[in-house]
């Protein structure tokens, strides 16, 4: 259940709010004029949240690749089969003249994503 307190309580009952946040390990929403204004949480909860978010760029890439892989392939063999099929299709396309030069590709991407 969400913990909600008015902003005056933050000033007048700081110790109580601190105790509640530490004991419940839940964030407390502070309202100002009846609308959410701040979220207060214990240092322990904050560090736990930040720890989860502090993945390196390499860890992030690894996680995203793994998520993508697991979403599309059940096994390594299934992945390899699909990869070889795409390579064969790519070679066939090149033989048939169905390809773009790198310059054409870059120009297309710059235009499509407004990268000028």
Contact map, one row per residue, 1 for C-alpha under 8 A:
11100000000000000000000000000000000000000000000000000000000000000000000000000000000000000000000000000000000000000000
11110000000000000000000000111000000000000000000000000000000000000000000000000000000000000000000000000000000000000000
11111000000000000000000001111000000000000000000000000000000000000000000000000000000000000000000000000000000000000000
01111100000000000000000000011110000000000000000000000000000000000000000000000000000000000000000000000000000000000000
00111110110000000000000000011110000000000000000000000000000000000000000000000000000000000000000000000000000000000000
00011111110000000000000000000111010000000000000000000000000000000000000000000000000000000000000000000000000000000000
00001111111000000000000000000111000000000000000000000000000000000000000000000000000000000000000000000000000000000000
00000111111100000000000000000000000000000000000000000000000000000000000000000000000000000000000000000000000000000000
00001111111111001000000000000000000000000000000000000000000000000000000000000000000000000000000000000000000000000000
00001111111111001000000000000100000000000000000000000000000000000000000000000000000000000000000000000000000000000000
00000011111111000000000000000000000000000000000000000000000000000000000000000000000000000000000000000000000000000000
00000001111111000000000000000000000000000000000000000000000000000000000000000000000000000000000000000000000000000000
00000000111111111000000000000000000000000000000000000000000000000000000000000000000000000000000000000000000000000000
00000000111111111100000000000000000000000000000000000000000000000000000000000000000000000000000000000000000000000000
00000000000011111110000000000000000000000000000000000000000000000000000000000000000000000000000000000000000000000000
00000000000011111111000000000000000000000000000000000000000000000000000000000000000000000000000000000000000000000000
00000000110011111111100000000000000000000000000000000000000000000000000000000000000000000000000000000000000000000000
00000000000001111111110000000000000000000100000000000000000000000000000000000000000000000000000000000000000000000000
00000000000000111111111000000000000000000000000000000000000000000000000000000000000000000000000000000000000000000000
00000000000000011111111110000000000000000000000000000000000000000000000000000000000000000000000000000000000000000000
00000000000000001111111111110000000000011100000000000000000000000000000000000000000000000000000000000000000000000000
00000000000000000111111111000000000000001101000000000000000000000000000000000000000000000000000000000000000000000000
00000000000000000011111110000000000000000000000000000000000000000000000000000000000000000000000000000000000000000000
00000000000000000001111111000000000000000000000000000000000000000000000000000000000000000000000000000000000000000000
00000000000000000001111111100000000000001101100000000000000000000000000000000000000000000000000000000000000000000000
00100000000000000000110111110000000000001100100000000000000000000000000000000000000000000000000000000000000000000000
01100000000000000000100011111000000000111100000000000000000000000000000000000000000000000000000000000000000000000000
01111000000000000000100001111100000000111000000000000000000000000000000000000000000000000000000000000000000000000000
01111000000000000000000000111110000111110000000000000000000000000000000000000000000000000000000000000000000000000000
00011110010000000000000000011111000111110000000000000000000000000000000000000000000000000000000000000000000000000000
00011110000000000000000000001111111111000000000000000000000000000000000000000000000000000000000000000000000000000000
00000110000000000000000000000111111110000000000000000000000000000000000000000000000000000000000000000000000000000000
00000000000000000000000000000011111000000000000000000000000000000000000000000000000000000000000000000000000000000000
00000100000000000000000000000011111100000000000000000000000000000000000000000000000000000000000000000000000000000000
00000000000000000000000000000011111110000000000000000000000000000000000000000000000000000000000000000000000000000000
00000000000000000000000000001111011111000000000000000000000000000000000000000000000000000000000000000000000000000000
00000000000000000000000000001111001111100000000000000000000000000000000000000000000000000000000000000000000000000000
00000000000000000000000000001110000111110000000000000000000000000000000000000000000000000000000000000000000000000000
00000000000000000000000000111100000011111000000000000000000000000000000000000000000000000000000000000000000000000000
00000000000000000000100000111100000001111100000000000000000000000000000000000000000000000000000000000000000000000000
00000000000000000000110011110000000000111110110000000000000000000000000000000000000000000000000000000000000000000000
00000000000000000100110011100000000000011111110000000000000000000000000000000000000000000000000000000000000000000000
00000000000000000000000000000000000000001111111000000000000000000000000000000000000000000000000000000000000000000000
00000000000000000000010010000000000000000111111100000000000000000000000000000000000000000000000000000000000000000000
00000000000000000000000011000000000000001111111110000000000000000000000000000000000000000000000000000000000000000000
00000000000000000000000000000000000000001111111111000000000000000000000000000000000000000000000000000000000000000000
00000000000000000000000000000000000000000011111111100000000000000000000000000000000000000000000000000000000000000000
00000000000000000000000000000000000000000001111111110000000000000000000000000000000000000000000000000000000000000000
00000000000000000000000000000000000000000000111111111000000000000000000000000000000000000000000000000000000000000000
00000000000000000000000000000000000000000000011111111100000000000000000000000000000000000000000000000000000000000000
00000000000000000000000000000000000000000000001111111110000000000000000000000000000000000000000000000000000000000000
00000000000000000000000000000000000000000000000111111110000000000000000000000000000000000000000000000000000000000000
00000000000000000000000000000000000000000000000011111110000000000000000000000000000000000000000000000000000000000000
00000000000000000000000000000000000000000000000001111111000000000000000000000000000000000000000000000000000000000000
00000000000000000000000000000000000000000000000000111111111100000000000000000000000000000000000000000000000000000000
00000000000000000000000000000000000000000000000000000111111100000000000000000000000000000000000000000000000000000000
00000000000000000000000000000000000000000000000000000011111110000000000000000000000000000000000000000000000000000000
00000000000000000000000000000000000000000000000000000011111111000000000000000000000000000000000000000000000000000000
00000000000000000000000000000000000000000000000000000011111111100000000000000000000000000000000000000000000000000000
00000000000000000000000000000000000000000000000000000011111111110000000000000000000000000000000000000000000000000000
00000000000000000000000000000000000000000000000000000000111111111000000000000000000000000000000000000000000000000000
00000000000000000000000000000000000000000000000000000000011111111100000000000000000000000000000000000000000000000000
00000000000000000000000000000000000000000000000000000000001111111110000000000000000000000000000000000000000000000000
00000000000000000000000000000000000000000000000000000000000111111111000000000000000000000000000000000000000000000000
00000000000000000000000000000000000000000000000000000000000011111111100000000000000000000000000000000000000000000000
00000000000000000000000000000000000000000000000000000000000001111111110000000000000000000000000000000000000000000000
00000000000000000000000000000000000000000000000000000000000000111111111000000000000000000000000000000000000000000000
00000000000000000000000000000000000000000000000000000000000000011111111100000000000000000000000000000000000000000000
00000000000000000000000000000000000000000000000000000000000000001111111110000000000000000000000000000000000000000000
00000000000000000000000000000000000000000000000000000000000000000111111111000000000000000000000000000000000000000000
00000000000000000000000000000000000000000000000000000000000000000011111111000000000000000000000000000000000000000000
00000000000000000000000000000000000000000000000000000000000000000001111111000000000000000000000000000000000000000000
00000000000000000000000000000000000000000000000000000000000000000000111111110110000000000000000000000000000000000000
00000000000000000000000000000000000000000000000000000000000000000000011111110110000000000000000000000000000000000000
00000000000000000000000000000000000000000000000000000000000000000000000011111110000000000000000000000000000000000000
00000000000000000000000000000000000000000000000000000000000000000000000011111111000000000000000000000000000000000000
00000000000000000000000000000000000000000000000000000000000000000000000000111111100000000000000000000000000000000000
00000000000000000000000000000000000000000000000000000000000000000000000011111111110000000000000000000000000000000000
00000000000000000000000000000000000000000000000000000000000000000000000011111111111000000000000000000000000000000000
00000000000000000000000000000000000000000000000000000000000000000000000000011111111100000000000000000000000000000000
00000000000000000000000000000000000000000000000000000000000000000000000000001111111110000000000000000000000000000000
00000000000000000000000000000000000000000000000000000000000000000000000000000111111111000000000000000000000000000000
00000000000000000000000000000000000000000000000000000000000000000000000000000011111111100000000000000000000000000000
00000000000000000000000000000000000000000000000000000000000000000000000000000001111111110000000000000000000000000000
00000000000000000000000000000000000000000000000000000000000000000000000000000000111111111000000000000000000000000000
00000000000000000000000000000000000000000000000000000000000000000000000000000000011111111100000000000000000000000000
00000000000000000000000000000000000000000000000000000000000000000000000000000000001111111110000000000000000000000000
00000000000000000000000000000000000000000000000000000000000000000000000000000000000111111111000000000000000000000000
00000000000000000000000000000000000000000000000000000000000000000000000000000000000011111111100000000000000000000000
00000000000000000000000000000000000000000000000000000000000000000000000000000000000001111111110000000000000000000000
00000000000000000000000000000000000000000000000000000000000000000000000000000000000000111111111000000000000000000000
00000000000000000000000000000000000000000000000000000000000000000000000000000000000000011111111100000000000000000000
00000000000000000000000000000000000000000000000000000000000000000000000000000000000000001111111111100000000000000000
00000000000000000000000000000000000000000000000000000000000000000000000000000000000000000111111111100000000000000000
00000000000000000000000000000000000000000000000000000000000000000000000000000000000000000011111111000000000000000000
00000000000000000000000000000000000000000000000000000000000000000000000000000000000000000001111111000000000000000000
00000000000000000000000000000000000000000000000000000000000000000000000000000000000000000000111111100000000000000000
00000000000000000000000000000000000000000000000000000000000000000000000000000000000000000000111111110000000000000000
00000000000000000000000000000000000000000000000000000000000000000000000000000000000000000000110011111000000000000000
00000000000000000000000000000000000000000000000000000000000000000000000000000000000000000000000001111111100000000000
00000000000000000000000000000000000000000000000000000000000000000000000000000000000000000000000000111111100000000000
00000000000000000000000000000000000000000000000000000000000000000000000000000000000000000000000000011111110000000000
00000000000000000000000000000000000000000000000000000000000000000000000000000000000000000000000000011111111000000000
00000000000000000000000000000000000000000000000000000000000000000000000000000000000000000000000000011111111100000000
00000000000000000000000000000000000000000000000000000000000000000000000000000000000000000000000000011111111110000000
00000000000000000000000000000000000000000000000000000000000000000000000000000000000000000000000000000111111111000000
00000000000000000000000000000000000000000000000000000000000000000000000000000000000000000000000000000011111111100000
00000000000000000000000000000000000000000000000000000000000000000000000000000000000000000000000000000001111111110000
00000000000000000000000000000000000000000000000000000000000000000000000000000000000000000000000000000000111111111110
00000000000000000000000000000000000000000000000000000000000000000000000000000000000000000000000000000000011111111111
00000000000000000000000000000000000000000000000000000000000000000000000000000000000000000000000000000000001111111111
00000000000000000000000000000000000000000000000000000000000000000000000000000000000000000000000000000000000111111110
00000000000000000000000000000000000000000000000000000000000000000000000000000000000000000000000000000000000011111110
00000000000000000000000000000000000000000000000000000000000000000000000000000000000000000000000000000000000011111111
00000000000000000000000000000000000000000000000000000000000000000000000000000000000000000000000000000000000011111111
00000000000000000000000000000000000000000000000000000000000000000000000000000000000000000000000000000000000001100111
